[in-house]
Amino acid sequence: MAGLGQTILASLFGLIGSLVLGTLIAILRIAPFRILKAIGAIYVEFIRNIPLLVVVFFFFLGLPALGVPVDPFTSGTLGLMVYTAAFIAEAIRAGIQAVPSGQTEAARSSGLSYVQNMRYIILPQAVKIVLPAIGNQLINLVKNSSVLGVIAGLDLMYYADLINLSTFKGIPVYTFVALFYLLLTVPLSLAVHYMERRFARSN
């Protein structure tokens, strides 16, 4: 139960952080300035093409080496956030590009700035379009939180490994771990489907 609580916290912080960071990166990817586009593209291509565990170890080992103290839970959560944000950014970018260009032109003629156009016109429509893809990435984040067990992040997998080492009852232990993850991911999946249907009705 202690591991479940830590997994929920890591997933919650990772969900919020990756949504915010992913949205910002997506905006950079379609920004009208080349330098901003380049920054967004480099971030996405770099993070998406290296393993999640490497990203987590960058924070777990790299930050202390730079003199920044960080505990395993925080470093694991940061790794989850940064890693997932790259995939969410691509999903949101696809949604933004799917919004008709006439919407942007109409916003400009109405006197809206680039930021206002993104905030009030484009992003709300883009999120509706790519909600299933974003939902899948958030569910993957919850499952990927098991990587915290590798760095003693006190999550479900960490405590499951400890219990297994002391009892040698691997099958029941990891069966319960699977059930706990289902307890987290199934409601998320149902919520995504509900919101998708609701948005479809509103459209």
N, C-alpha and C positions, 0 to 999 in steps of 0.2 A: 504493500500500500504506500510505503514511503517512496518507492521508485515510481509508482504511478503518479503521485503528486508532482515529483520533479519532472516527469515526462510531460505532464499537462502544462506546467509552467514553461518549460523549454519550448514546447509547441506553440503556446500562446504568444510568448515574446517573439518567437521566430515568425509566426504568422503576421503579426502586426508590423514588425520590422521589414520583412521581405515585401509586403504589400507597398509600404511607403517607399522603400528603396527601389523596388522594381518599377513603380510608377515614375519615379524621377529619372531612372535610367531610360525608360521607354520614351519619355519626353526629350531626353538628350538625343536619342536615336533618330528622331524626326525633326529636330531643331533646325532652324534655317541657317545655322552657322556650322561650317565644316569642322572646326575644332571641337565643338560640342558633340557632333555626330561621331567623330573619331573616338572621343573619350568613351561614349556609350558603346560603340562597336567593340573597342578593345576590351572593355569590362566584360561584355557578354561572351565574346569568343574565348577569352582567357579562362573565365570561371566555368563555362559550360564544358570545356574540353580537358578539365583536370578532375580527378576523383574528389568526392566530398570529403573523404578522410584526410586528404592532403590539405584542403582548405581549413579543416578543423585543427590539424596539427600546426598550421601556420600561426593561428591564434594561440594555441596551447603552448607551443615552444617559442614562436617568434616574438610575441609581445614581451614575455619575461626576459628574453635575450636583449630586448631594446630598453629594458628597465621599467617596463609597464607591468605591474603585478596583476595577474588575472587567475581566477580559480577555474577548475575544470568545467564546472557548469556554465560559467559565463563564456569561456572560450568555445565550448561546444555550441552554445546558442548563437553566438556571433557567426560561427562557421555555417550553421544551418541557414541563418538569415541571409548572409552574403551569397551563398550557393543558390538558394531557392530564388532570390531576387533576380538572378540572371534569366531564369526560365520564365518568371512572371513578366519581366520586362519585354521579352519577345512576344508573349501572348498579348500583352496590352498594345504593343506596337502594331501587331497585326490587326487588332481591333480598331485602333486609331486610323490606320490606312484604309479600313473597310468603310469608314464614315464618308459619305459623299463629299467631295471637295467643295461643292457649292455651299455647304454649311460654314466652312471657314471663310469663304468669300462674303457670305451674308453677314457673318460676325464682324469682319473688318469694315464693311460698309456701314454697320451700325455703330462703329466707333469703339468696339471692344479691342483691348490689347491682346497680345499673344497669350499671356497668362490667363486672362479672363476667358478667352475663347476656349482654352484647354479645360479650365475649371468648370465652366458653366455649360458649354456646348458639346465639346468633343469627348472628353473623358466619360461623362455619364452614359453616352451612347456606346462608347467602345467597351466599357465594362459589361454592359448587357450582351454585347456580341460575343465576348470571349469568356463569359462567366463559367461555362463548363471546363474550359482549359485551365482557368485560374483555380477552380475548385479541385481539379485533379492534382495540380501542383501543391496545393495546401494539404491535401490528403497524403501526398508523397512526403511532404515535410514531416508530418506526424510519424510516418513509418521510418523516415530517415533519422529521426531523433534517437534511434537505437545506437547511433554512432557514439553517443555520449558514454556508453558503457565501455568503450575502448580506452577512454582517458579518465576513467573513474568519475564520471559525471553524475553518479548517484541516481541514475534513471532506472527504468524497468529492467533493461538488459544487465546493468551492473549488479543489481541485487539478485537477479535470476542466476547470474554466473556464480555469485557467492553462495547462494543456497544450493546450487547444483554441486559445487565443489565440496560442500560440507555434508551433503546427504546422498550424493550420487544417484539422485532420482531425476534425471534429465527430462524424461518424457513428460511427467506431470508438471514439472516446473515450467518448461517452455510452452506447454499447452496452455497453462494459465496466462503466460505472457502473451500468447497469440490472442486469447480471449480479451485480455485488457486492451490490446491494440484495436481489436474489433469494436470494443466499447467506445473507443475514441473516434475511429474512422467511419463507422456506419452512420452515426448521427450527422457527421459532416457531409457525407455523401447524400443523405436524405435532404439535408438543408439546401445543398446546391441544386438538387433536382426541383425542390419546392420553389426556390427563387427563380430558377430558369422558367418554370411553368408560369409563375406570376408575371415575370417580365414579358413573356410571350402573350399573355392575356392583355396586359396593359398596352402592348404595341398594337 
